[in-house]
């Protein structure tokens, strides 16, 4: 399950947190994480030298000097040809060879990337297609663009698709991408189809925010509180959400065949009609020409309007986040995350730092001496 792989930086954070525990056995922690004592000491030393868990990320392996780097004249010629024709290394190699310059396609493509001449709208192809083994293991969610309407600013079709069965769990004509309408639509899906184990979403509003280092929003916090694992697609790589992207092509084609509506009620009627056709009538090639409804069943995980409180360990101090996203201790206030306002978080002390966690996620590191805080993103395994 490649989307759920733990990042290297998360593993290192988890290792240091375990190794710095009050009764930790360093050798046992190394064995549990599958690393040598030498590697373990290196991670701890890096943390102690920097004074922050954020120093445990991957470091650049780029050499300080590149004696074999292509000279400036050839680089300039590659840049000029790229800007003139927009071609990649394979075609530009033929042009350069005609001028007596012989470089590999890999070298030319590397120059193009290094000089920032890659089209930001282009994306790599999906080399493998993944499908979850059962319904509700993963839902994919995304908006299908923006349609102008005469009775509202716009219509934003919201699609929620089951990864395994391709069943269209939800299809809603919303007048905005704000958190409130999206959350209400999701609650309708949860009440009708249960709660999935995970959801795949992109780095867009309202489920991703840029105001903090971990992207939490009020909506993503609400989903996490239902026990849903949030999985974010690659930036500028929509093929990560290939199934919902392909579904949007089908939806767009059908809307054009019927005639694209011009009002919000018209969109709601069309999307309701399409959802029935797509789920119950239309044979799907990826499911052996069965309609998605033949392969889907609701999730046994029920939606909880008031999720139970998270059971934090006994050695973790539990504090409530105030309206401004801060927690208080010893007469001082420390910022955690605005999206966690009114939520209960756990504070775990390591050395002179607090690690603030919301449920199974570490979200903040607070230096109790300087009172500075840094965003973290790591799961508690």
N, C-alpha and C positions, 0 to 999 in steps of 0.2 A: 504494500500500500504506500506508494511513493510520496503522496502528499502528506502523510503523517510522519515522515521521518524526522527525528529530532535533529535540530541544527547542531553543528559542532560547538558553537558558542554556548548553547543551552546545556550540552553535556558537560562542558567545562565548569559552568556556573554550578550545576547540580553537584559535580564532584567536589568543588571547593566548599560549598555549603555543607556537604556531608562530612568532608575531612575536617572542617573547623568546628564540628559539633562537640559538645562538652564531654562526651564519652566515646568519641570516635576512635576506632582502631585503624590507623592509616593503611596498613597492609590489607586489612579486610575491605576497606573502601576501594582500594586499587583493584582488588580481585573482582569486586562487585561491578566496577565500571569497565573491566577488561583492559586496564592500562598498567604499565610497569610503574614501579615506585619512582624511577627516575623521571618519567613523564609526569606523574602526579606531583612530585616536588616542583617541577618546572612550572606547572599551572599555579600552584600555591604561591611560589616566589613571584610570578608575574602579577598576581593579585595583590600581594603584600607590597610590592614595589610601587605599583600604581595607586594603591589605596582604593581600588574600585573593582567590582566584578565586571564592569563594562570593558575592562582591559583584556578580557579573555576571548575576544573575537579573533577571527582569522587575520593574520598579518600578511601584508603584501610580500610575495616572493620575487618581485621584480628586482633584477640586479641593479646595483648602483651605477655600473658602467656597461655599455653594450658595444664592444669593439666591432661586432659584425653588423651593426645597424646600417641600413641603407643610407647612402650619402644624401645630402640636402638637395642636390640637383635632380637626382632620380625621384626623390620624394616629391619635389615640386612638379615634375612632369606628370607623375601619377595623379597628383591632386588636380592639375589642369585638365587632364583627360577625363577624370571622373566628373568634374564639374561641367565639362562640355557635353559628354554623352550619358552620364549617369550609369555607366556599365560597371559590372563587377570584374574581379580579377581575371577570369577566363578570357573575356573579350579584350580587356585592356592589355593582356599579355601579348596578344597578336599584334596590336598596334605598336607596342614598345619594341617587339622583336623586329618589326619593319624598320624601326629607327636605329637598330643595332644595339638595343638594350635588352638583355636577357635576364629576367627574374621569374621566379616561380609564381603561380597563381596565389599560393599561400602568402608569399611575401607581399604581393600587391594588395590582397585583401587585408592583410595586417596593417599596411600603410593607410588604407581607407578607414579602418576602424580607429587607428591611432589619431588620425587627423580629424576625427569627428564628422566624417562624411557618410555615415550610415543613415539611411532613411528611417526616422523614428517611427514611421507608420508600418514599416516592414517587420515581419516577425518570422521566427524560425518555425519550420513545420513540426508537427507532432510526430515523433518517431515511433511511439507506441501508443496504442489506445487501451485505456484501462476501463474496466467495468466492475462495479461492486457486485459481490456475489449474491446479495439479497436486497429486497426493497427496503428503503428507509435507512440504509447504511450511509447514504450520502444524497443530499438534495443540492442541485445547482440553482442559483438564483441570480437574476440579472434583469435590467431594464432593456426593452427593445426601443431604444432611441426616443424620439420626441416627435409627435404628430401635431400639427396645428389644428385648432378647432375654432368654431365660430361662437361657442357659448362659454368657453373657458380659455385661459392662457394657452394650454396645451394638454395633450393626452400622453401619458407615459405608461405604456403597457409593461406590467411587472409579471415576469415568468418565473415559476418555481417548478423544477423538473426533477423527477426521481432518476438517479443515475443508472440504476440497474434495469428498471422496466421501461424507462422513457415516459412513464406516466406523468401527465401534466397535473401536478398536485394543485396548482393555483395559477390563474391567469386573470389579472385585474387591470382595469382601465383607471389609472390614478391621475389626478389633476396636478400632482407635484411629486417630487422625489423626497419630500420631507419625512422625517422619522415617524411621525404620528400615523399617517395613512398607511405606510408600509407595515408598521407594527400591527395595526388593526387587521390588515390583510393576512399577515402571517398567523395571527391568532385564529382567524377563520380556518386557515389550513390545518393548524394544530388541532382544533376542536373537531374537524371533520376527518383528518387522516392520521392523527397522532403526531408525536414529536420524533424527528429523525435523530440518528446518532451524530451526524455531522452535516455541515452546510458549506459548500464551496461558493465563494463570492470574490469580487474583484476589489481593488483599492479605490472604491468610489463611495459617494454619499448614498444613503445615510448610514451604511454599516462600517465605514472606515473614516476616521478623523485624522486630520493633520496637526491637531493641537497638542498631541502627546506622542511620545516615541513608540507607543505600541498600538496606535490606531483605534483605541477604544472609543465608542460612542454610546449614547443612551440605548440605542437599538442593539448593538453588539453585546452590551452588558445584559440586556434583557434576554437575549438568546443564550448566553453563557449560563445565566441563572436557571435555565430550563435543562441544563446538562448537555447542551449542544456544543460539539467541537467546531470551532470556526477555522476554516482553511482558506487562505487567501491565494488567489491565482497570481502568476507572475506579472509584474508591471509591464505593460505594453505587449502582453502575450495572451491574446484572447483565446488562442487554441487550447489553453489550459482548461477553459470552460467549453470545450468543443461541442458537447451535446446540446447545451442551451443555445450556443451560437448557431448550430445547424438547425435547431428548432425555429429560431427566429427567421431564418431564410424561408422555411416552410410557411410560417405564419405570414410573412410579408407577401409571399406569392399568392396565398389564398385571399388575403385582404384585397389585393389588386384585382383578383378575379371577381370578387363580389362587389368591388367598388369601395375604396377607402372611405370610412365614415367622416363626417365633418363636425359631429357633435359628440360630447362625452357620453350621453345616453346611447347614441348610435354605436360608439365603440364598445360599450358594455354589452349591448345585445350581440354584436358581432363576435366578441371574444367568448361570450358564453356559448354561442352556437359552435364556434370553432373548437372549444375545449371538449364538447361532447363528441364532435366528429373525430377529433384527434385521438381521444382516449378510447372510444368504444367502436369506431367504425373503420378508421384508416389503418390498413395493414402497414406494419413497420418492418422494413428490411432487416434492421439490426436485431429484431426479435423473432426471426423466422416467419415473417409476414403475419404475425399475430398482432392485434391491436394492443396497445400498452395495458389496457385494463385487464387483459387476460393474465398478465404477469405481475400485477400489482396487488398488494394487500396492505391494509392500514397498519401503522405502527402500534405495537402494544404499549408504547410509552405514552401515557396520558399527559395532556397539557395541565399545568398547575398555575392557576391564577395567582396564588400566593406560594411561591416555592419555599420549601423548608430551609431554615438557616443552615449554613455550611458548618460541618463539624470540624473545627480547627483543632490541631493537636494541643495537648495540655500545656506545652512549653511555649506556646504562641500567644502573645497578648492580643486580644481582640478589641478593636476600636471602631467607632462609627465615623464615617467620612461626613464632614459638614456640607452645607449648601455650596460652598466655594471650592469643594474638592480637597479640603485639608483635614489633617488629623491633629490632635493636640496632645502634648505630653510635657509634663514639668513646666507648664506655663508658656510653652512655645508651640507655634503652629507650623506644620510642615505640609507642603503641597504634595498631593498624591496624584489625583486625576479628577477633572471636573465631571467626567462621565460616571464616576463612582459615587457621586453625591447621594447621601442617605444610605449607602451600602456599608456592610460590616466587613472590615479587612483585618487580616492577621499580621502582626509585627513580630518578626523573628530576629533576635539580636546576634550578630557575628562581629566580634571585636567591638569597635566603637561605631558600628553601623547597624541600621535597621534595614531588613529586607521586608518590604511590604507586599503582601500577596492578597489577591482577590480569588477566593476559592482555590483552583489548581494552578493559578498563574502568578508568578512574581511580576510586579508591575513597577516597583520603585525601590531605589536604594537611597537611604538617607544617612548622611554623615552627621553623627550626633555632636561632634566637636565643632565643625564649621557650619552646621545646619544647612549645608548644600544637599540637594537631591538630584538624582539622575534617573531617567526612565530605564526600565529593564523590560525584557520580554523573555520569559523562560517558564516552561511548565514544570510542575512538581510531579515527578514520576512515582 
